[in-house]
Amino acid sequence: MEIEALEELLDRVVAEYSDSLTRGAKPDREGFLARVPEEARSGLDRSLRMLEVGLAQAPSATTPLTTGAVLDGFRLVKEIGRGGMATVWLAEQEELRRPIALKLLRPALAIEQRHIDRFRREGLAVARLNHPNIVQIHAVGEALGFHYIAMEYIEGMTLAQALGNLPENRPWSPADLAMATGISKLATLGDDFEQCIAMILASVAEALDAAHEIGIVHRDVKPSNILLSREGKAVVADFGLAKADADPAISMSGDTIGTPWYMSPEQAHTIEAKVDRRTDVYSLGVTFYEAMSGRRPFEGGTALAVLEAIKTKVPRALASLSPECGVHTEAIVRRSMARQPDERYSTAGEFAEDLRRLAAGQDTEARANEGGPLRRMWSEMRGAAYDGEYISSRTFLGLPLVHMFIDIGSRHRRPGIRVAKGWFAMGDVALGGVTFGGLSAGLISFGGLSFGALLALGGLAVGTLASGGGALGAFTLGGLSIGYFAFGGIAKGYYAIGGRADGVYAMGGDSTGKPIVFGEGGTFDGVWFEPIATFVEQWVGTYQ
């Protein structure tokens, strides 16, 4: 069941159960629990028991929120958004006759005081902020059993909606951004698209920095929480997860509150993670990546798959998705999205400064500080070693340049067969260019079972130049060796040397074929392959 549909079902079940208790009936709790998926029953059961003993009350199912309803002088006009914790309505404050965004805590969550406290904390926290790029709070209260936050109404659209309106299959321009939003001013923010986006996100970073200065971390920065006003101003909204402690945020359906695509690696590792301002830096970096490439850096069929990708993978380089992105844009994204918090911008203010440098066409600190490609790769590998896998962001012909599993420093070895695919690949199974693995196949391969077009070394090696317990190829060395030039305990080839040798030219304890002799110039019987002759001469000098 979709999360949104489940949340609505939970709200309805809680309200109906509360109505039954109010009428003096004794509702069948097991029957109510059976109406929801099994994974949501534990939280629902706890809430229903709280209703039974009078520790909580819920809004009635017979008084649903509809257009025209009035809560504390706020008349509902229409629903304009919803999320895991709340719905948002456009309302009119009747006394002042001004539009208001009225955020209402979901009734099913209002059963537990911890959810009410978290909701109120958002309102009180943001009310402490006075920044032009943060949505303003007008009131926090409760009416008819509904807990609400009355906020400044920003007429316009979200950055997520704007990005969704951009044309497909071609590079974007400032004019495209203005057309997608209906805000002509956005076309004047820069000479190209990346400069315009940098200007928008710079003001967002400055707003986050102001929140961080008083100890508030947003924890859910994403395009849908960045509003674009009709005047072209970017405003940060929805501080529903904002806090300065490590209290886990879980909805009654058991889902982590937040959006997995924009979570930082420290958030992805555990819902109990202690996060700081650098988490917001990371999420804003993901937003910048998406704005420039048209896609999120990490995807997956489920939320858990997305979180696993965040923990273990490196996103594709922007240049491979959007070649028109400059090196400074790539550097800013790499620094803001560094796996280790210490390698990111230390503050959102520093992030904002670099974005403004980019918008002005100036050199960025991110580019100056990251060094060359080898240093960048080493930094990425150190971060990946935490989980034991590294995939380079650069690709060639669809394959990453490097894909390797690194056990050193990881907390535990990942179970199962680890398959590495890359131009340099190392894993239990390695496929690509230069490969290392139990099963290894590539141009040059090293492993227990190796197949190489040019060179193969392994227990069983097959290649042009092969060395192993069992070796097959043009030039082979092994216990069992089959090739044009074969050296081994059992050797079979045009030229064969071994304890048992079989070939046109053969030398060994038991040999079949013409004897190998050495002629002038260090050659086999007049053969031109001098390096091999020199090696054999040193190895079996007593046979000369």
C-alpha positions, -999 to +999 in steps of 0.1 A: +000+000+000+012+035-008+025+054+022+000+083+016-030+059+014-019+041+045-016+074+065-052+083+054-064+049+064-048+052+099-063+086+104-098+072+095-094+041+118-083+062+147-111+087+143-138+059+140-124+041+170-125+074+190-161+080+179-171+045+191-156+051+225-174+084+228-207+067+221-201+043+250-195+013+227-168-012+232-152-014+197-135-046+185-099-036+186-087-067+167-112-059+139-099-024+136-063-036+135-072-061+108-081-032+085-045-020+082-013-038+069+005-060+094+035-037+096+014-008+108-005-027+135+019-023+163+018+015+163-019+016+157-025-009+186-006+014+210-027+044+199-060+026+203-051+014+238-042+050+247-077+061+235-093+033+256-077+044+289-083+081+282-047+091+278-055+106+244-083+119+223-087+122+185-107+145+162-141+129+153-145+111+120-179+129+118-162+163+116-138+159+087-118+189+073-136+204+044-136+237+025-153+264+046-145+248+080-131+273+105-104+266+130-095+294+155-105+321+130-088+304+100-113+295+073-101+266+051-100+273+013-083+242-002-058+216+005-024+225-011-001+198+002+004+167+024+032+147+039+040+120+064+032+142+094+007+168+082-016+183+056-013+219+045-043+240+036-046+274+021-067+293+046-079+329+052-073+346+085-107+361+088-098+389+112-070+402+090-083+390+057-050+376+046-040+342+031-024+318+054-008+283+049-023+263+077-004+231+086-024+204+104-009+175+123-024+142+111-050+130+137-035+095+139-002+110+150-019+134+174-027+105+196+008+104+210+022+134+229+057+130+213+043+137+179+024+168+192+056+179+208+076+175+176+050+193+156+049+222+181+087+223+182+087+230+145+065+260+149+083+274+179+117+267+164+109+285+131+092+313+150+126+321+165+140+327+130+136+360+113+151+355+078+137+366+045+144+332+030+126+312+057+088+309+059+074+330+088+052+315+116+022+335+127+006+312+152+007+277+169-024+262+184-052+236+186-088+238+176-115+211+174-089+185+182-066+195+153-031+208+161-021+235+137+007+259+126-003+291+108+024+301+084+032+328+058+016+318+025+041+319-004+023+322-037+043+304-064+056+269-068+082+246-053+116+240-069+106+204-074+076+216-096+099+240-115+124+213-123+096+190-134+084+216-159+118+220-177+120+206-212+135+172-218+164+160-239+183+192-242+205+216-221+185+242-201+188+279-202+178+308-179+148+313-202+137+277-197+137+283-159+117+314-163+092+296-186+089+266-162+081+288-132+063+318-148+088+340-130+106+362-155+130+375-129+147+341-127+160+345-162+181+375-151+200+357-122+229+345-144+242+341-179+235+303-179+213+278-162+239+267-136+245+303-125+207+308-120+204+277-099+235+286-079+219+320-071+187+303-059+204+278-038+229+303-024+200+321-007+187+287+006+221+280+020+222+313+038+188+306+053+200+272+066+231+289+080+209+313+100+189+283+114+221+264+122+235+295+141+207+290+167+210+253+168+183+242+144+190+215+118+163+212+091+171+175+083+147+173+053+162+197+027+148+189-008+134+206-039+098+203-027+107+222+005+121+252-014+094+276-024+098+301-053+077+332-048+062+352-076+090+378-070+116+351-076+126+347-039+135+312-027+120+304+007+128+274+029+097+256+043+087+226+063+110+224+094+089+194+105+120+174+113+140+203+127+157+196+160+190+198+178+189+163+194+189+127+181+153+118+187+143+094+160+115+105+137+092+076+130+056+078+117+029+055+131+031+034+100+067+026+109+084+046+081+112+070+087+099+105+084+119+122+057+127+117+021+153+089+015+167+103-018+181+134-001+193+118+032+229+120+041+250+088+046+249+093+084+211+095+083+209+064+060+230+043+084+206+046+113+174+064+122+191+071+155+220+090+139+233+121+155+232+147+127+245+182+126+245+211+101+266+192+076+236+169+070+217+199+056+248+207+035+247+172+020+210+174+012+213+208-004+242+193-025+219+165-036+193+192-046+220+210-066+230+177-083+194+170-093+188+205-105+218+203-128+214+167-141+176+162-141+180+131-119+186+121-083+221+108-075+207+076-059+177+056-069+161+023-060+129+003-061+123+008-024+133+032+003+157+006+017+173+002-017+178+040-019+193+041+016+217+012+007+228+030-024+235+062-003+256+042+021+276+022-004+278+039-038+293+070-054+269+089-077+277+093-114+298+123-123+278+153-134+298+155-165+285+122-177+249+133-173+252+170-181+283+177-202+277+215-201+283+216-164+316+233-156+344+219-134+335+243-106+299+230-105+312+195-103+336+204-075+309+221-055+287+190-058+315+167-048+324+187-018+289+192-005+280+155-011+312+140+004+305+108+022+324+118+053+309+149+070+344+163+078+351+166+040+320+187+033+316+224+037+318+230+074+289+254+073+261+262+050+275+298+049+307+285+033+285+266+008+266+298+000+298+317-006+310+291-031+276+291-049+278+329-052+313+326-066+300+302-092+271+325-100+296+353-105+318+333-128+347+332-102+369+303-091+355+283-063+371+271-030+358+236-037+378+234-070+409+249-054+410+226-024+401+192-039+434+187-059+438+165-089+419+134-101+440+109-081+435+129-049+398+130-055+397+092-062+417+085-030+393+107-010+363+088-024+380+054-017+386+064+019+349+072+023+338+040+006+361+019+028+336+025+056+312+001+039+337-019+019+328-009-017+341+018-040+327+027-075+343+056-093+321+083-105+338+084-138+328+059-165+339+048-199+317+030-224+291+024-196+316+009-171+330+027-141+368+032-143+372+015-109+349-009-090+364-027-060+354-042-027+376-030+002+374-050+034+402-031+052+386-007+077+350-018+070+328-028+099+320-062+084+324-081+052+293-079+031+277-114+028+272-132-004+292-131-037+305-096-044+306-089-082+328-060-094+325-046-129+349-020-141+380-012-161+398-019-129+377-044-109+384-063-077+359-086-060+349-122-055+339-121-091+357-094-112+348-085-148+363-058-170+397-045-180+423-053-152+406-077-128+413-093-095+390-119-081+382-155-072+366-156-107+383-130-129+377-122-166+392-093-185+420-081-207+444-087-178+432-110-150+444-122-117+425-148-096+417-183-087+400-188-120+413-162-146+403-155-182+424-128-198+427-116-234+463-105-228+474-118-194+459-143-170+473-154-137+454-178-114+448-213-102+433-219-136+444-193-161+432-189-197+446-161-219+472-150-244+498-150-216+486-173-188+502-185-156+486-208-131+480-243-117+462-250-149+472-226-178+458-223-213+470-198-239+496-187-263+523-184-237+516-205-206+533-214-173+516-238-149+514-273-133+493-281-163+502-259-192+487-259-227+499-232-252+521-223-281+549-218-256+542-241-227+562-244-194+549-267-166+549-301-149+528-312-178+534-291-209+517-293-243+525-269-271+544-261-302+573-254-279+570-275-246+592-276-216+582-297-185+585-328-165+563-343-192+565-324-225+546-330-257+551-307-287+568-302-321+598-290-301+599-305-266+623-308-236+617-326-203+621-358-183+595-375-206+593-356-239+576-363-272+589-342-302+621-328-316+645-317-289+648-280-282+684-269-290+701-235-287+717-220-317+737-188-324+723-156-311+704-172-283+675-187-303+655-219-302+665-239-331+666-207-352+634-193-337+634-155-333+617-153-299+650-143-281+636-133-247+621-167-241+652-184-253+673-164-228+649-173-200+649-210-209+687-210-212+691-197-177+665-221-163+677-253-180+713-244-187+725-280-180+707-292-211+728-270-235 
